[in-house]
Every structure is written in structure tokens, then in C-alpha cells.
């Protein structure tokens, strides 16, 4: 009973949760910075091990150290994931968030391998072990600019989706037109519409594999037009995301602290992250009179 009571006490220890939250989720304290440095190091080393393991002809004596390191990294990432759930003010929100899912993926491969010990499942286990590469995405937790980029992508998602639909319709139409032009030519590589659409995608994206090429004059003319169209539209998604990022930057710049006059605050910030003053000071009597 004593052990059970102790566990219950730990699970409901708000003071402990707050300390762990400051260390794990914040990086303004020495302990938080140290934890971030250790975590980044573990992420980079674990990803490097995955890359090295993919090389052919590695010495057999490296197998045991690699396995031991993988167990240690998995234990560390599992402990970190469970601790984040424990000290998070909104555990469900964290678990279902992008970084929560990435943190979970960083711990799964070894456990999945334990569930499939049979020799015939070795290929499946090897495929699951590649999920460890997802650990590199955990680095976004430490990049403010990465968070801003993700925000810009979320805000631009509808515009990018409309643009993507437009491109799909365009390549489908061009591919069908090229099939009509080249499909009747003897020995033509445009022998069906899917192949023609594939050629349109490769050409419009300026990749140009060259495995399918037109032979008629009209087909070459259309191919040149598609290449030029590709150069004109390829920068559109970049412009959409850049405009969203500039809008976000302007919002942060306009949100200036009335005390220290510094900007670059989050949209939902209520206090200055530099001096601690309120970003929304109460209106003065003169301002209230002017409004009335």
C-alpha cells in the first residue's frame, strides 16, 4: 500500500510537474538549456547510427555496440515522451500534436521489433527500424524559425491546395492533349493518357528525365510551351508561403511593448518576453474620454 500511495502522490505532485515542465518544455533556465543540448545530441547520434547501419560491409564487432546504443536511446526517448505527457498541462493536446506524434514515432521501432521476433518478419522489422529517422524532426522543437515556417504553411494550406488542384487539372489536360497529338504516331511513347500525364508532370516541374520525348513538330512546340509554363508557376507556392511569413512577421513587429518598445512577440502573448510588462495596458482616463 505504501508503494501505491507513493506512486499516487508522485502522479498528483503539481510542484514536481511544474519543475519538469520548466526543464523539458522551456529553455530559458540553465537546466532547460542543458536538457535541450543533451536531447539534441541524442537525436543526432541516433540518426547517425541509422545512417551508418545502412552501409554495406560493416564489421561484425559493431553489431553489439549498435544494439546497446539503440536500447539506451529508445529508453531515453521513451522516458522523455512519458515525462512530457506527465507534466504537460494538456496531455491529450500534446499527444495528438505534430511533435507528440513525432516523439511517439521516435520510440516505436524497437518495441515493434520485439513483437515480431520470427525470422520471416525480419524484413518488416528492418523497415520499421527506418522510422528512427523521424527523430531528426524532433529538432524542430528547438527552432523558433521552424515553428514560424510551420505556422506559415498552415495558414497557406488552403491556397496551396487550390494551386495544387489547378496544377493537377493543367497537367491532366496537357497530357491528354499530347496523347491526342503523339498517340497516333507509329512507335510513340505516348501510347496512353497516364504516360502522357507523367510526361506533363516531369516536364512542367522542369525535371526532364528524357525517358519520354515527343517526335512531331507540334508535340515539340507543346513541350516547349509546357517548359515555359513550368518556369512561370513553379515559384507560386514559394510566394504564397513567403507572403504568409511576412504577414506573421508584421504582426509580431507591430505588437510592441509599451515599456521597453521591443517587438517580435507571439500573437497570443499578454506580457513582454524581454521586460515582463503587460502588452495590453489598461486604457488611461484621457483615452477613455477620447473614445467616448
C-alpha positions in Angstrom: 0.0 0.0 0.0 2.9 2.3 0.8 4.3 1.9 -2.8 0.8 2.5 -4.3 0.4 5.7 -2.2 3.8 6.9 -3.1 3.0 6.4 -6.8 -0.3 8.2 -6.4 1.5 11.1 -4.6 4.0 11.4 -7.4 1.3 11.3 -10.1 -0.5 14.2 -8.5 2.5 16.2 -7.4 1.9 19.6 -9.1 5.1 21.1 -7.8 7.1 18.2 -9.5 5.1 18.6 -12.7 5.9 22.3 -12.8 9.6 21.7 -12.3 9.7 19.0 -15.1 7.6 21.3 -17.4 10.2 24.1 -17.0 13.1 21.8 -17.7 11.5 19.9 -20.7 9.3 22.5 -22.4 11.2 25.7 -21.7 14.8 26.6 -22.4 15.2 29.8 -20.5 16.7 28.2 -17.4 20.2 26.5 -17.2 18.5 23.1 -16.5 16.2 23.6 -19.6 19.2 24.5 -21.8 21.2 21.5 -20.6 18.3 19.2 -21.2 17.9 20.6 -24.8 21.6 20.2 -25.5 21.5 16.5 -24.3 18.4 15.8 -26.3 19.7 17.3 -29.5 22.9 15.3 -29.1 20.9 12.1 -28.6 18.8 12.8 -31.7 21.8 13.5 -33.9 23.8 10.5 -32.7 20.7 8.1 -33.1 20.1 9.3 -36.6 23.8 9.0 -37.4 23.6 5.3 -36.2 20.7 4.6 -38.6 22.7 6.0 -41.5 25.8 4.0 -40.6 23.8 0.8 -40.2 22.6 1.2 -43.8 26.2 0.9 -45.1 27.2 -2.4 -46.6 30.2 -4.4 -45.2 30.2 -3.1 -41.6 32.4 -5.1 -39.2 30.5 -7.6 -37.2 32.0 -6.4 -33.9 30.0 -3.2 -34.3 26.7 -5.0 -34.1 26.6 -5.4 -30.3 27.5 -1.7 -29.6 24.9 -0.5 -32.0 22.2 -2.7 -30.4 23.1 -1.5 -26.9 23.1 2.1 -28.0 19.7 1.6 -29.7 18.3 0.2 -26.4 19.7 3.2 -24.5 18.4 5.8 -26.9 14.9 4.1 -27.0 14.8 4.1 -23.2 15.8 7.7 -23.1 13.2 8.8 -25.7 10.5 6.7 -24.1 11.2 8.3 -20.7 11.2 11.8 -22.3 7.9 11.1 -24.1 6.2 9.8 -21.0 7.5 12.7 -18.9 6.2 15.2 -21.4 2.7 13.6 -21.1 3.0 13.6 -17.3 4.0 17.3 -16.9 2.0 18.7 -19.8 -1.0 20.9 -18.8 -2.9 19.4 -21.7 -1.7 15.8 -22.2 -4.2 14.9 -24.8 -3.4 18.0 -26.9 0.3 17.2 -26.8 -0.2 13.5 -27.7 -2.3 14.4 -30.8 0.0 17.3 -31.8 2.6 17.0 -34.6 5.6 16.9 -32.2 3.7 14.5 -29.9 3.3 12.1 -32.8 7.0 12.5 -33.9 8.1 11.9 -30.3 6.0 8.7 -30.3 7.5 7.6 -33.6 10.9 8.0 -32.1 10.2 5.3 -29.5 8.2 2.7 -31.5 10.7 0.9 -33.8 12.4 -1.2 -31.1 9.1 -2.2 -29.5 7.7 -3.2 -32.8 10.8 -5.3 -33.4 10.2 -7.1 -30.1 6.6 -8.0 -31.2 7.9 -9.7 -34.4 10.8 -12.0 -33.3 10.3 -14.6 -36.1 12.8 -14.8 -38.9 10.2 -14.3 -41.6 9.4 -10.9 -40.2 13.0 -9.7 -40.3 12.3 -7.6 -43.4 9.3 -6.0 -41.7 11.3 -5.2 -38.6 14.1 -3.7 -40.8 11.5 -1.5 -42.5 10.1 -0.4 -39.1 13.6 0.4 -37.8 13.9 3.1 -40.5 11.2 5.1 -38.6 14.0 6.1 -36.3 15.0 8.7 -38.9 11.9 10.6 -37.7 13.8 11.5 -34.6 15.5 14.3 -36.7 12.1 16.0 -36.9 12.3 16.5 -33.1 14.9 19.2 -33.8 12.1 21.5 -34.8 11.2 21.7 -31.1 14.3 23.9 -30.7 13.9 26.2 -33.7 11.7 29.2 -33.4 12.0 29.8 -37.2 10.9 26.3 -37.8 7.8 26.9 -35.8 7.1 30.1 -37.8 7.6 28.2 -41.0 5.0 25.6 -39.9 2.6 28.4 -38.9 3.0 29.9 -42.4 2.4 26.6 -44.0 -0.7 26.0 -42.0 -2.1 29.5 -42.9 -1.3 29.0 -46.6 -2.6 25.4 -46.8 -5.9 26.3 -48.4 -4.2 28.5 -51.1 -1.6 25.8 -51.8 -4.3 23.2 -52.0 -6.2 25.3 -54.6 -2.9 25.8 -56.5 -2.1 22.1 -56.4 -5.6 21.3 -57.7 -5.1 23.8 -60.6 -1.7 22.1 -61.4 -3.3 18.6 -61.4 -6.0 19.8 -63.8 -3.4 21.5 -66.0 -1.1 18.5 -66.3 -4.1 16.2 -66.9 -5.3 18.5 -69.8 -1.8 18.9 -71.3 -1.1 15.1 -71.0 -4.4 14.3 -72.8 -3.6 16.9 -75.5 -0.2 15.4 -76.0 -1.7 11.9 -76.3 -4.0 13.2 -79.0 -1.0 14.7 -80.8 1.6 12.0 -80.4 -0.6 8.9 -79.7 -1.3 8.1 -83.3 2.4 8.3 -84.3 3.9 4.8 -85.0 6.1 3.6 -82.1 5.1 6.6 -80.0 5.9 6.6 -76.3 2.7 8.5 -75.6 0.7 5.3 -76.0 -1.8 6.0 -73.2 -3.0 9.0 -71.2 -1.3 8.1 -67.9 2.1 8.0 -69.6 1.3 11.4 -71.2 0.3 12.8 -67.8 3.5 11.5 -66.4 5.4 13.3 -69.1 3.5 16.5 -68.5 4.4 16.4 -64.7 8.0 15.7 -65.4 8.2 18.5 -68.0 6.3 21.1 -66.1 8.3 20.6 -62.9 11.5 21.1 -65.1 12.8 17.7 -64.0 13.1 16.4 -67.6 14.1 12.8 -67.3 14.0 12.4 -71.1 12.6 8.9 -71.0 9.5 10.1 -72.9 10.0 12.7 -75.7 7.8 14.0 -78.5 8.8 13.4 -82.1 6.3 15.5 -84.1 6.8 19.2 -84.7 3.5 20.1 -82.9 4.4 17.9 -80.0 7.8 19.6 -79.6 6.1 23.0 -79.7 3.7 22.0 -77.0 6.6 20.6 -75.0 8.4 23.9 -75.2 5.3 25.7 -74.0 4.9 23.4 -71.0 8.5 24.0 -70.0 7.9 27.8 -70.1 4.7 27.4 -68.1 6.6 25.3 -65.6 9.1 28.2 -65.0 6.3 30.7 -64.5 4.3 28.7 -62.0 7.0 26.9 -60.0 7.6 29.9 -57.8 3.9 30.4 -56.9 3.9 28.2 -53.7 7.1 29.9 -52.5 5.4 33.3 -53.0 2.3 32.1 -51.1 4.3 30.9 -48.1 6.6 33.9 -48.2 3.6 36.3 -48.1 2.2 34.4 -45.1 5.6 34.6 -43.3 5.9 38.4 -44.0 2.3 38.8 -42.6 3.3 36.9 -39.5 6.5 39.0 -39.1 4.5 42.2 -39.5 2.1 41.1 -36.8 5.0 40.4 -34.4 6.7 43.7 -35.3 3.5 45.7 -34.7 3.0 44.1 -31.3 5.4 46.4 -29.5 5.9 46.5 -25.7 4.8 49.9 -24.3 7.5 49.8 -21.7 10.8 48.7 -23.4 9.4 49.3 -27.0 10.7 45.9 -28.2 8.7 43.7 -30.6 8.7 40.1 -32.0 6.1 38.8 -29.6 3.7 35.9 -30.1 0.2 36.7 -31.3 -1.4 35.4 -28.0 1.3 36.9 -25.8 0.0 39.0 -22.9 3.3 40.0 -21.3 6.6 41.2 -22.8 9.2 38.4 -23.0 12.0 40.9 -22.5 10.9 43.0 -19.5 7.7 41.2 -18.3 5.5 44.3 -18.7 1.9 43.9 -19.9 1.4 44.2 -23.7 -2.2 45.3 -23.2 -2.0 48.0 -20.6 -5.3 49.4 -19.3 -6.6 52.5 -21.0 -6.0 55.8 -19.3 -8.8 58.2 -18.4 -7.9 60.5 -21.3 -8.0 57.7 -23.8 -11.4 56.6 -22.4 -12.7 60.2 -22.8 -11.5 60.4 -26.3 -13.2 57.2 -27.2 -16.5 58.4 -25.7 
